[in-house]
Amino acid sequence: MLGVVCQIGQVLFLRELLMVFHGNELSLGIIMSAWLVWIGVGSRFGAILIKRVNRPLFLLTLNVVAAMVTLPVTILLIRRLRGFFDILPGAYLSLPDMTISCFILMAPLCVLLGVQFIILSRIWRARDGAINTSSAGKTYIVEAIGSVVGGVLFTYLIVHHMDSLQSAVFVSMLMVAAVLLMTWKIRIDIENLSFQFRLVLLISLVLATLVFPFLKQADDWAYRTQWHYFIPQYQLVETHQSKHGTIFVVQYEEQYSFFQSGHLVFTTAGSEVVIPGLEEQEAAEFAHLSMVQHKRPERILLIGGGLRGTLGEIIKHPVQRIDYIELDNVLTEAARPYISPVTLEALNDPRVYLVHTDGRLFVKSTKEKYDMIIVDVPDPATAVLNRYYTEEFFFEVEDSLESDGVFIIGTVSTVDLRGTPIANRNTTVYHTLGSVFSHVLPAGERFMYYFATNDPEQISLDVLTLQQRYSERKIKTDSFSQHHYHTLLQESQLQRVNWVVRNHGRHPDAHLEGPEVVPLSPGTIPDQEHSEKQLSPVEKNYFINSDFKPIGYFYTVMFWDDQARTGHPETFKWLLHVKTWWILPMIGLPLLIVLILRLASRHLRKNPDTKFAVLFAVFTTGLSTMTLQIALLFSFQNIYGFVYEMVGLIVAIFMGGLALGTFMTQRFVTNKANLNILAGVQLLIASIAGLIAVVLPGIASVQSSAVVFILFSLLTFVAGLINGVDFPLSVACCNVLNQHVEKSTGSVYSLELFGACVGAGLASVAVAPTLGIVACCFLACIANGTAFVVLLISRRIYA
């Protein structure tokens, strides 16, 4: 049950913390780092504890009862987390705040689970009467199998029928029941558990059973507390559980806002409001400025935005068909009582075809051709949303448009693009569109529209042209008139923002320095389009947004951090300085250390270079496998977009590979304490990581979603497999040096987890957003390649 609790506990923490962190996937690495490092600390502490208190059944009893209480209490504390920080309502927590929060909140449970691993390993060794490290390998296998069971159980059962508190208490009850059963079935020579401790376990189960019916009310109270600290002025009206994330409906006066996984999806004025509010006004502006960019739009694809009012305004144009894509049917049904009558009427219009699916997958698989594709989704503040702003998606859009088709998307902006983060982000969107479409026109002050096409005769920023198209269609609406075009498209403002996005991003340090000062006379839009052809090439590393290098997402998070927080402005800017050559010390330093230790070993009876080599291999294996897992997780999300739902299954696949790898080593490798074999495994890991780096972009381009899922599952399974092969070899080699089974197990387990902690943090926060997802794979390749060389240098002395 350790694996089951670990897996479900980790997924629950991920889901809860992602809601607090606004769905920001940069926090994934921080969350996983905190989880891994504290389990590593716990395993190290467990080795010391079991040596001093040689009563494993007694310690296990105390451990599981403490874990049973700690898991749900931690979830309650996470929901109150924002109350511990002095931040503005709705503001993002900074990266340092996220790090502090994760490492403090997750410590108690993770330490308990780390200790539990060592206790179970000791019980297994006592049961078998073994003196070698086989018990550690068996515990590792069973824990991995438990993680597989936990992942599948959560993905296909628990997430659909229980809330977070119910899930936490349920799996804790299973763990306590398993230990109670074990104390009756297992007899070991070193200890007999007294009846009083079995009674403690039984009482814990009874109390949990009595409390369980009231957990729903406790969960609702905890959500209300969470929203009190998030936006105090808003009242939580409803919560809905969805496979794509918990949906919150909150109210402020007559305004209703819908959040999913902590991220704002849309806002509406409510069904009873007669006069159009700000929300409907913004939707109307977006719809009518977009629709007149095509002379005769007949077939429209709308991705998102329909529930906030965009669909209701688009349908007023003389179109033949609108395919409206909304990801979550639970969100649609939750919104129906609150959206305007105009939107409800549009949803029932026979020309509208509502499809609940992922918009990116729909565009990739559809055979239809559209006159216009309009994407009305929030800014790329998460990796999921960034998928709609990448070069790969824009190519897919181009394939789904008619030859004279128009694509429209938008982002939040500032006056004249003031501020380096927003200038970088919006310039990146413009240049990325420009790498696909021959003609791109940006417009807007507080909100920037991007009109893209391969037919320059379609799109226009000329007010008279757009007014004529609008008036010819005889549109009747209270939210918009042809006079709005004068307000939205002021010539001087258009010239300034066009000059910024066309000229910015064309020298090596542009991403650090921001755009140059706009000239007093930037020139007309046609003149700027013509002169743009003579400008220097775009710096693609920092101004082309792609699935495998989501720099636009990074700039967006940087922008919102800059808007809401002033205490840590340099954190993201420092990350923009990350260079590929920084990997060189990772290669040179361990090689230098092992060479020095080898020279020193000539005067010592011990082999310090060998011990360092083994431990360094353990560290790099943890780093590499976690880096690969982060890379695969991000890649999977870029294609499917619902990692929130599938994270349990993805990790389960990884743990399945880990279990098989450990079993194969236990079963077929007789001489595990062999540095040559361990070195060969490091070379194998490096080779597989390099291979993944090469094939990953190709896999993402496969058209069949089913084939892509199978290939990603296979790569994830292989990453776990090589990790599983490495663990028993490392424990055996370490035990030869330490001559103490529990100490060796604790050292290897904790150091591997520490390596995984470093890998998770590096990959998700620094490497993937700035250097790219493929760079994560090369990092893993270099790390284990270095470990291979280090082991080769030390192996002769060990032998």
C-alpha positions in Angstrom: 0.0 0.0 0.0 3.0 2.3 0.3 3.1 2.7 -3.5 -0.7 3.3 -3.7 -0.5 6.0 -1.0 2.6 7.6 -2.5 1.0 7.8 -6.0 -2.4 9.0 -5.0 -1.0 11.4 -2.4 1.4 12.9 -5.0 -1.4 13.4 -7.5 -3.7 15.0 -4.9 -0.9 17.4 -3.9 -0.2 18.2 -7.6 -3.9 19.0 -8.3 -4.4 21.0 -5.1 -1.2 23.0 -5.5 -1.8 23.7 -9.2 -5.1 25.3 -8.2 -3.3 27.6 -5.8 -0.6 28.3 -8.3 -3.1 29.3 -11.1 -2.4 26.1 -13.1 1.2 27.3 -13.7 3.1 24.2 -14.8 6.4 25.7 -13.8 5.4 24.7 -10.3 5.3 21.0 -11.4 9.0 20.7 -11.0 9.0 22.5 -7.7 6.2 20.3 -6.3 7.9 17.1 -7.5 11.3 18.3 -6.2 9.8 18.9 -2.7 8.1 15.5 -2.8 11.3 13.7 -3.8 13.7 15.5 -1.6 11.6 14.9 1.6 11.0 11.3 0.8 14.8 11.0 0.4 15.4 12.7 3.7 12.8 10.3 5.2 14.5 7.2 3.9 17.9 8.4 5.2 16.3 9.2 8.6 14.6 5.8 8.5 17.9 4.0 8.1 19.2 5.7 11.2 15.9 5.1 13.1 15.7 1.4 12.3 19.3 0.9 13.5 18.6 2.6 16.9 15.1 1.3 17.4 15.1 -2.2 16.1 11.3 -2.6 16.3 10.0 -2.3 12.7 6.4 -3.4 13.4 6.1 -0.8 16.2 7.5 1.9 14.1 5.3 1.0 11.1 2.2 1.2 13.3 3.1 4.7 14.4 4.1 5.7 10.9 0.8 4.7 9.2 -1.4 6.3 11.9 0.6 9.6 11.6 0.4 9.4 7.7 -3.4 8.8 7.9 -3.8 12.1 9.8 -1.1 14.1 7.9 -2.5 13.6 4.3 -5.9 15.2 4.7 -4.5 17.9 7.1 -2.0 18.9 4.4 -4.7 19.3 1.8 -6.6 21.6 4.2 -3.4 23.6 4.7 -2.8 23.9 1.0 -6.2 25.4 0.5 -5.4 28.0 3.1 -1.9 28.6 1.7 -2.5 32.1 0.2 -3.5 33.3 3.7 0.1 32.9 4.8 1.4 35.4 2.2 0.9 39.2 2.0 -0.2 39.3 -1.6 -2.8 41.1 -3.6 -6.1 39.3 -4.3 -5.8 37.2 -7.4 -2.0 37.8 -7.6 0.3 35.0 -8.6 2.7 33.5 -6.0 6.3 34.0 -7.1 8.6 31.1 -7.7 10.4 31.6 -4.3 6.9 31.7 -2.6 6.0 28.5 -4.5 9.2 26.8 -3.4 8.9 27.7 0.2 5.2 26.6 0.3 5.9 23.2 -1.3 8.9 22.4 0.8 7.2 23.3 4.1 3.8 21.8 3.4 4.9 18.5 1.9 7.6 17.7 4.4 5.6 15.8 7.1 3.9 13.3 4.8 6.9 12.8 2.6 9.3 12.1 5.5 6.8 9.6 6.9 6.6 7.8 3.5 10.4 7.8 3.1 10.8 6.3 6.6 8.1 3.7 5.8 10.1 2.4 2.8 13.1 1.6 5.0 10.8 0.0 7.7 9.2 -2.2 5.1 12.5 -3.2 3.7 13.7 -4.2 7.1 10.6 -6.2 7.8 11.0 -8.0 4.5 14.6 -8.8 5.2 13.7 -10.2 8.7 10.9 -12.3 7.2 13.2 -13.8 4.6 16.2 -14.1 7.0 18.3 -12.4 4.3 21.7 -10.7 4.9 22.0 -9.2 1.4 20.2 -6.3 -0.3 17.5 -8.4 -2.0 14.8 -7.1 0.5 15.5 -3.5 -0.8 14.9 -4.6 -4.4 11.7 -6.5 -3.5 10.4 -3.5 -1.6 11.2 -1.3 -4.5 9.4 -3.6 -6.9 6.3 -3.8 -4.7 6.2 -0.1 -4.1 6.4 0.5 -7.9 3.5 -2.0 -8.5 1.5 -0.2 -5.8 2.2 3.1 -7.6 0.8 1.5 -10.9 -2.3 0.4 -9.0 -2.7 3.8 -7.4 -2.3 5.6 -10.7 -4.9 3.5 -12.5 -7.2 3.5 -9.4 -7.1 7.3 -9.2 -7.5 8.0 -13.0 -10.4 5.7 -13.6 -12.2 5.5 -10.3 -11.3 7.8 -7.5 -11.2 11.1 -9.5 -14.7 10.5 -10.8 -16.4 9.6 -7.5 -14.5 11.2 -4.6 -13.3 14.7 -3.7 -9.8 15.3 -2.5 -10.5 14.8 1.2 -12.5 11.7 0.6 -9.7 10.3 -1.6 -7.0 11.1 1.0 -8.9 9.4 3.9 -9.9 6.4 1.7 -6.4 5.5 0.6 -5.1 6.1 4.2 -7.7 3.6 5.4 -6.5 1.1 2.9 -2.9 1.6 4.1 -3.9 1.1 7.8 -6.0 -1.9 7.0 -3.1 -3.5 5.0 -0.7 -3.0 8.0 -3.3 -4.4 10.4 -3.6 -7.5 8.2 0.2 -7.8 7.9 0.7 -7.8 11.7 -1.6 -10.8 11.9 -0.2 -12.7 9.0 3.6 -12.0 9.3 5.8 -13.3 12.1 9.4 -12.1 12.4 11.9 -13.2 14.9 13.0 -9.8 16.1 9.5 -8.5 17.3 6.0 -9.5 18.1 3.5 -6.6 18.0 1.4 -6.3 21.1 -2.4 -6.3 21.1 -2.5 -2.7 22.2 -0.9 -1.5 18.9 -3.2 -3.6 16.8 -6.0 -1.9 18.8 -4.6 1.5 17.8 -4.8 0.5 14.1 -8.3 -0.8 14.5 -9.5 2.3 16.3 -8.0 4.5 13.6 -10.0 2.6 11.0 -13.2 2.9 12.9 -12.8 6.7 13.5 -12.0 7.2 9.8 -15.1 5.3 8.8 -17.2 7.4 11.1 -15.7 10.7 9.8 -16.0 9.7 6.1 -19.7 10.7 5.6 -18.9 14.3 6.8 -15.9 14.8 4.5 -18.0 16.3 1.7 -19.1 19.2 4.0 -15.5 19.6 5.2 -14.3 19.8 1.5 -16.9 22.5 0.7 -15.8 24.5 3.8 -12.2 24.2 2.7 -13.0 25.5 -0.8 -14.8 28.5 0.7 -11.8 29.2 2.9 -9.5 28.9 -0.2 -11.6 31.5 -2.1 -11.7 33.8 0.8 -7.9 34.1 0.7 -7.8 34.1 -3.1 -10.4 36.9 -3.9 -12.1 38.0 -0.7 -14.8 40.1 -2.5 -16.0 37.1 -4.5 -18.5 34.5 -3.1 -18.1 30.9 -4.0 -21.4 29.8 -5.6 -20.7 26.3 -6.9 -18.0 23.7 -7.4 -18.0 21.0 -10.0 -15.6 18.1 -10.3 -14.3 17.4 -13.8 -11.6 15.2 -15.2 -10.0 18.4 -16.6 -9.9 20.0 -13.2 -12.2 21.4 -10.4 -14.5 24.1 -11.7 -15.4 27.0 -9.4 -18.3 29.4 -10.0 -17.8 32.6 -8.0 -19.9 35.8 -7.9 -19.2 39.4 -7.4 -22.3 41.6 -7.4 -24.0 40.6 -10.8 -20.8 39.2 -12.3 -20.1 35.5 -12.5 -16.5 34.1 -13.0 -15.6 30.6 -13.9 -12.3 29.2 -12.8 -10.8 25.8 -13.6 -7.7 24.4 -11.9 -7.3 27.8 -10.3 -7.2 29.6 -13.7 -9.8 32.1 -14.9 -11.7 30.7 -17.9 -14.2 33.4 -18.6 -16.5 35.9 -16.9 -20.2 36.7 -17.7 -22.6 39.3 -16.4 -25.3 36.7 -15.7 -28.5 35.7 -17.3 -30.7 38.3 -15.6 -28.7 41.4 -16.7 -30.5 43.3 -19.5 -27.9 45.9 -20.3 -24.7 44.5 -21.8 -21.9 44.6 -19.3 -18.2 44.9 -19.7 -17.8 41.2 -20.3 -20.3 41.2 -23.2 -18.8 44.4 -24.6 -15.3 42.8 -24.8 -16.8 39.7 -26.4 -18.7 41.8 -28.9 -15.6 43.8 -29.9 -13.6 40.6 -30.3 -16.3 39.0 -32.5 -17.2 42.0 -34.8 -13.6 43.1 -35.3 -12.7 39.6 -36.2 -15.6 38.8 -38.5 -15.1 41.7 -40.8 -11.5 40.6 -41.5 -13.0 38.3 -44.2 -15.1 39.5 -47.1 -17.6 36.6 -47.1 -17.1 34.3 -44.0 -19.4 31.3 -44.3 -17.7 28.4 -42.4 -16.3 29.4 -39.0 -14.3 27.4 -36.5 -14.5 29.0 -33.0 -12.2 27.5 -30.3 -13.3 28.7 -26.8 -15.0 32.0 -25.9 -18.5 31.0 -26.8 -19.8 31.0 -23.2 -18.6 34.5 -22.5 -20.6 35.9 -25.4 -18.4 35.7 -28.5 -20.5 33.0 -30.1 -23.7 35.0 -29.7 -22.2 37.9 -31.6 -20.6 35.8 -34.4 -23.9 34.2 -35.2 -25.4 37.6 -36.1 -23.2 37.6 -39.2 -24.5 35.8 -42.3 -22.6 32.6 -41.8 -23.6 29.1 -42.9 -22.0 27.0 -40.2 -20.0 27.5 -36.9 -18.1 24.6 -35.4 -17.8 25.6 -31.7 -15.1 23.7 -29.7 -15.3 23.7 -25.9 -13.1 21.4 -24.0 -15.2 20.4 -21.0 -18.9 19.5 -21.1 -19.0 19.9 -17.3 -18.0 23.5 -17.7 -20.6 24.1 -20.4 -23.4 22.6 -18.3 -22.3 24.5 -15.2 -22.3 27.7 -17.2 -25.8 27.4 -18.7 -27.7 28.9 -15.7 -25.5 32.0 -15.7 -24.8 32.9 -19.3 -26.8 35.5 -21.2 -30.0 34.7 -23.2 -28.2 35.7 -26.4 -25.5 33.0 -25.8 -28.1 30.4 -24.9 -30.0 31.2 -28.1 -26.8 30.9 -30.1 -26.0 27.5 -28.6 -29.4 26.3 -29.8 -29.0 27.8 -33.3 -29.1 25.1 -36.0 -26.0 26.6 -37.6 -23.9 26.0 -34.5 -22.3 22.6 -33.9 -21.0 22.3 -30.3 -18.2 19.8 -30.0 -16.7 18.9 -26.6 -13.1 18.1 -27.3 -9.6 19.5 -27.2 -9.3 22.3 -29.8 -5.8 21.5 -30.7 -6.7 17.8 -31.4 -9.7 18.9 -33.4 -7.7 21.1 -35.7 -5.1 18.4 -36.1 -7.6 15.7 -37.1 -10.3 17.6 -39.0 -10.7 17.2 -42.7 -12.9 20.4 -43.0 -11.7 23.6 -44.5 -12.8 26.9 -42.9 -13.0 30.5 -44.1 -12.1 31.7 -40.6 -10.6 30.1 -37.5 -11.0 32.1 -34.4 -9.3 31.2 -31.1 -10.7 32.9 -28.1 -8.9 31.4 -25.2 -7.0 33.1 -22.2 -3.4 34.2 -22.5 -0.7 31.4 -22.7 -0.2 31.6 -18.9 0.0 27.8 -18.7 1.5 25.2 -20.9 -1.9 23.9 -21.8 -3.0 27.3 -23.2 0.4 27.9 -24.8 -0.4 25.1 -27.2 -2.7 27.6 -29.1 0.1 30.1 -29.6 2.9 27.8 -31.0 4.3 27.5 -34.5 3.2 23.9 -34.8 -0.4 24.9 -34.1 -0.3 27.7 -36.5 0.8 25.3 -39.3 -2.1 23.0 -38.4 -4.4 26.0 -38.6 -3.1 27.0 -42.0 -3.8 23.4 -43.3 -7.4 23.8 -42.1 -8.1 27.1 -43.7 -9.2 27.8 -47.3 -6.5 29.5 -49.5 -8.1 32.9 -48.7 -8.9 31.9 -45.0 -8.2 34.1 -42.0 -6.9 33.2 -38.6 -7.5 35.3 -35.5 -6.1 35.1 -32.0 -5.5 37.7 -29.3 -3.6 38.4 -26.1 -3.6 40.9 -23.2 -1.5 43.9 -23.9 -0.4 47.3 -22.4 -0.3 50.8 -23.8 2.4 50.9 -26.6 3.6 47.5 -25.2 5.3 49.0 -22.2 7.2 46.5 -20.1 9.8 44.0 -21.4 7.8 40.8 -20.5 4.6 41.9 -22.4 6.6 43.3 -25.3 8.6 40.0 -25.6 5.4 37.9 -25.4 3.4 39.8 -27.9 6.3 40.2 -30.3 6.9 36.4 -30.0 3.3 35.7 -31.0 3.6 38.1 -34.0 6.9 36.6 -35.2 5.6 33.1 -34.7 2.6 33.9 -36.8 4.9 35.5 -39.4 6.8 32.3 -39.7 3.7 30.6 -41.0 1.5 33.2 -42.6 2.6 35.6 -45.3 0.5 38.5 -44.0 0.0 39.4 -40.3 -1.6 42.5 -38.8 -1.5 43.3 -35.1 -4.0 45.8 -33.6 -5.2 46.9 -30.1 -4.1 48.7 -27.0 -5.2 46.9 -23.9 -5.9 43.8 -25.9 -3.9 42.9 -29.0 -5.6 41.2 -31.9 -3.5 39.3 -34.5 -5.1 38.8 -37.9 -3.2 36.4 -40.1 -3.7 35.1 -43.7 -2.0 34.2 -46.9 -4.4 36.4 -48.9 -3.5 40.1 -48.1 -6.8 41.3 -49.8 -8.8 39.8 -46.9 -7.6 41.4 -43.7 -7.4 45.1 -43.1 -7.0 47.8 -40.5 -8.7 50.5 -42.6 -11.7 51.8 -40.6 -13.8 52.7 -43.7 -13.2 49.2 -45.3 -14.3 47.4 -42.1 -17.3 49.7 -41.5 -18.5 49.0 -45.1 -18.3 45.3 -44.6 -20.1 45.6 -41.2 -22.9 47.8 -42.6 -23.5 45.6 -45.6 -24.3 42.7 -43.3 -27.1 44.6 -41.6 -26.2 43.3 -38.1 -28.4 44.2 -35.2 -26.8 44.2 -31.7 -26.9 46.4 -28.6 -23.3 45.7 -27.8 -21.5 47.0 -30.9 -21.9 49.5 -33.7 -19.8 50.5 -36.7 -18.5 53.6 -34.8 -16.5 51.2 -32.5 -14.0 50.7 -35.3 -12.8 54.3 -35.0 -12.2 53.7 -31.2 -10.5 50.3 -31.7 -8.3 51.3 -34.6 -6.8 54.7 -34.0 -4.1 55.2 -36.6 -1.3 56.6 -34.3 -1.7 53.8 -31.8 -1.7 51.2 -34.6 1.5 52.6 -36.0 3.3 52.5 -32.7 2.4 48.9 -31.7 3.1 47.7 -35.3 6.5 49.3 -35.1 7.3 47.6 -31.8 6.4 44.1 -32.8 8.0 44.3 -36.2 11.3 45.7 -35.0 11.7 44.0 -31.6 13.4 40.6 -31.3 16.0 41.1 -33.9 19.3 41.3 -32.0 20.8 38.8 -29.5 20.0 40.6 -26.3 16.5 41.8 -27.3 14.8 39.5 -24.8 16.8 41.0 -22.0 16.8 44.7 -23.0 13.2 45.1 -24.3 12.1 47.1 -27.4 13.7 50.3 -28.6 12.0 53.6 -28.2 9.3 54.1 -30.8 10.2 57.0 -33.3 7.9 60.0 -33.3 6.9 59.1 -36.9 6.9 55.3 -37.1 5.3 55.3 -40.6 2.1 54.0 -42.0 1.3 50.3 -41.7 1.9 49.6 -45.5 5.3 51.4 -45.2 6.2 49.3 -42.1 5.2 46.1 -43.9 7.5 47.0 -46.8 10.5 48.1 -44.7 10.2 45.0 -42.4 11.6 42.9 -45.3 14.9 44.7 -44.9 15.2 44.2 -41.1 17.6 41.8 -39.5 16.4 38.2 -39.0 14.3 37.3 -35.9 16.2 35.7 -33.0 14.3 32.4 -33.2 15.6 31.1 -29.8 13.7 33.8 -27.9 11.0 35.0 -30.3 9.6 31.9 -32.0 7.2 30.1 -29.7 7.0 26.3 -30.3 5.7 23.2 -28.6 9.2 22.1 -27.7 10.4 25.5 -26.6 7.4 27.3 -25.0 9.1 30.7 -24.6 5.8 32.5 -25.0 4.4 30.8 -21.9 7.5 31.8 -20.0 7.1 35.5 -21.0 3.4 35.4 -19.9 4.2 34.0 -16.5 7.0 36.6 -16.2 4.5 39.4 -17.2 1.9 38.4 -14.6 4.6 38.0 -11.9 5.8 41.5 -12.8 2.2 42.9 -12.6 1.2 41.3 -9.3 4.5 40.9 -7.4 7.3 43.4 -6.9 9.4 41.4 -4.4 11.1 39.0 -6.8 11.5 40.8 -10.2 14.8 39.3 -11.0 13.9 35.6 -10.7 12.6 35.2 -14.3 15.0 37.6 -15.8 17.9 35.5 -14.4 16.4 32.4 -16.0 16.6 34.1 -19.3 20.4 34.2 -19.0 20.5 30.3 -18.9 23.0 29.1 -21.6 23.6 25.7 -23.0 27.3 25.8 -22.1 26.4 25.9 -18.4 26.3 22.1 -18.7 30.1 22.0 -18.9 30.8 22.2 -15.1 28.5 19.2 -14.7 30.8 17.2 -16.9 34.2 18.6 -15.7 33.6 18.8 -11.9 32.8 15.1 -11.2 35.6 14.0 -13.5 38.0 16.3 -11.6 36.8 15.0 -8.2 37.1 11.3 -9.2 40.6 11.8 -10.5 41.7 13.6 -7.3 40.1 10.8 -5.2 41.8 8.2 -7.2 45.2 9.8 -6.6 44.4 10.1 -2.9 43.3 6.4 -2.7 46.9 5.3 -3.3 47.6 6.4 0.3 44.4 5.0 1.8 43.1 1.5 2.3 39.6 2.6 1.3 38.5 3.4 -2.2 36.9 6.9 -2.0 36.9 7.3 -5.7 34.8 4.1 -6.1 32.3 5.2 -3.5 32.0 8.6 -5.2 31.6 7.0 -8.6 28.7 4.8 -7.4 26.9 7.6 -5.6 27.4 9.9 -8.5 25.8 7.3 -10.8 22.9 7.0 -8.4 22.4 10.8 -8.4 22.6 11.1 -12.2 20.2 8.2 -12.7 17.6 10.0 -10.5 18.3 13.3 -12.3 18.1 11.8 -15.7 14.9 9.7 -15.3 13.0 12.6 -13.7 14.3 15.0 -16.4 13.0 12.6 -19.0 9.7 12.2 -17.2 9.2 16.0 -17.1 10.1 16.2 -20.8 7.7 13.5 -21.7 5.0 14.9 -19.5 5.3 18.4 -21.1 5.4 16.8 -24.6 2.3 14.7 -23.8 0.5 17.8 -22.6 1.4 19.8 -25.7 -0.3 17.2 -27.8 -3.2 16.1 -25.7 -3.7 19.1 -23.4 -5.2 17.2 -20.4 -2.3 16.1 -18.3 -4.3 17.1 -15.3 -6.6 14.2 -15.9 -3.9 11.7 -17.0 -1.0 12.5 -14.7 -1.9 9.5 -12.5 -1.9 7.1 -15.4 1.4 8.6 -16.9 3.2 8.2 -13.6 1.7 4.7 -13.3 3.2 3.7 -16.6 6.6 5.0 -15.5 6.4 3.0 -12.2 5.3 -0.1 -14.2 8.5 0.1 -16.1 10.5 0.7 -12.9 8.9 -2.4 -11.3 9.8 -4.6 -14.3 13.4 -3.2 -14.5 14.0 -3.9 -10.8 12.4 -7.4 -11.1 14.6 -8.3 -14.1 17.8 -7.2 -12.3 16.8 -9.1 -9.2 15.9 -12.2 -11.2 18.6 -12.4 -13.9 21.7 -10.6 -12.6 23.6 -12.8 -10.2 26.6 -10.5 -9.5 24.9 -7.2 -8.9 27.9 -5.6 -7.1 29.7 -5.2 -10.4 30.9 -1.8 -11.5 31.2 -2.9 -15.1 27.5 -3.7 -15.2 26.6 -0.5 -13.4 28.7 1.5 -15.9 27.0 -0.3 -18.8 23.6 0.8 -17.4 24.7 4.4 -17.3 25.7 4.2 -20.9 22.4 2.6 -21.8 20.5 5.4 -20.0 22.6 8.0 -21.8 21.9 6.4 -25.2 18.1 6.1 -24.6 18.0 9.7 -23.5 19.8 10.8 -26.6 17.5 8.7 -28.7 14.4 10.2 -27.1 15.8 13.7 -27.8 16.0 12.8 -31.5 12.6 11.0 -32.0 10.4 13.2 -29.7 9.6 16.0 -32.2 8.9 13.3 -34.9 6.5 11.5 -32.6 4.6 14.7 -31.9 4.0 15.2 -35.6 2.2 11.8 -36.0 -1.4 12.4 -37.0 -3.1 9.5 -35.1 -3.8 10.4 -31.5 -3.9 6.7 -30.5 -0.5 6.0 -32.1 1.0 9.1 -30.3 -0.4 7.9 -27.0 1.1 4.4 -27.5 4.5 5.9 -28.4 4.6 8.3 -25.4 3.5 5.5 -23.1 6.3 3.3 -24.5 8.9 6.0 -24.0 7.6 6.6 -20.4 7.7 2.9 -19.7 11.3 2.7 -21.0 12.4 5.6 -18.8 11.0 3.8 -15.8 12.5 0.5 -16.9 16.1 1.8 -17.0 15.6 3.4 -13.6 14.4 0.1 -12.2 17.4 -1.8 -13.6 19.8 0.7 -12.0 18.5 0.6 -8.4 19.4 -2.9 -7.2 22.8 -2.7 -8.9 23.5 0.6 -7.1 22.4 -0.8 -3.7 24.5 -3.9 -4.1 27.6 -1.9 -5.0 27.0 0.5 -2.2 26.6 -2.3 0.3 30.0 -3.8 -0.6 31.5 -0.4 0.4 29.3 0.2 3.6 28.7 -3.4 4.8 25.3 -2.3 6.1 22.1 -3.2 4.2 19.7 -0.6 5.6 22.3 2.1 5.4 23.1 1.3 1.8 19.4 1.1 0.9 18.7 4.5 2.6 21.7 6.1 1.0 20.9 5.0 -2.5 17.2 5.6 -2.2 17.6 9.1 -0.7 20.4 10.1 -3.2 18.4 8.9 -6.2 15.4 10.9 -5.0 17.7 14.0 -4.4 18.9 13.6 -8.0 15.3 13.4 -9.2 14.5 16.5 -7.2 17.3 18.4 -8.9 16.2 17.1 -12.3 12.6 18.1 -11.7 13.5 21.6 -10.7 16.0 22.1 -13.5 13.8 20.6 -16.2 10.5 22.4 -15.5 11.7 25.8 -14.3 14.9 26.5 -16.2 15.6 24.1 -19.1 12.3 23.4 -20.7 10.9 27.0 -20.9 14.1 28.7 -22.1 16.2 26.0 -23.8 13.5 23.7 -24.8 12.0 20.3 -24.0 14.5 18.5 -26.2 17.3 20.1 -24.2 16.0 18.2 -21.1 16.7 14.9 -22.9 20.2 16.0 -23.8 20.8 17.0 -20.2 19.9 13.5 -19.2 22.1 12.1 -21.9 25.1 14.1 -20.8 24.6 13.4 -17.1 24.6 9.6 -17.4 27.3 9.8 -20.0 29.5 11.5 -17.4 28.6 8.9 -14.8 29.7 6.2 -17.2 33.1 7.8 -17.6 33.4 8.4 -13.9 32.7 4.7 -13.2 35.3 3.6 -15.9 38.0 5.7 -14.2 37.3 4.1 -10.8 36.4 0.5 -11.7 40.0 -1.0 -11.7 40.5 0.0 -8.1 37.2 -1.4 -7.1 37.9 -4.7 -8.9 
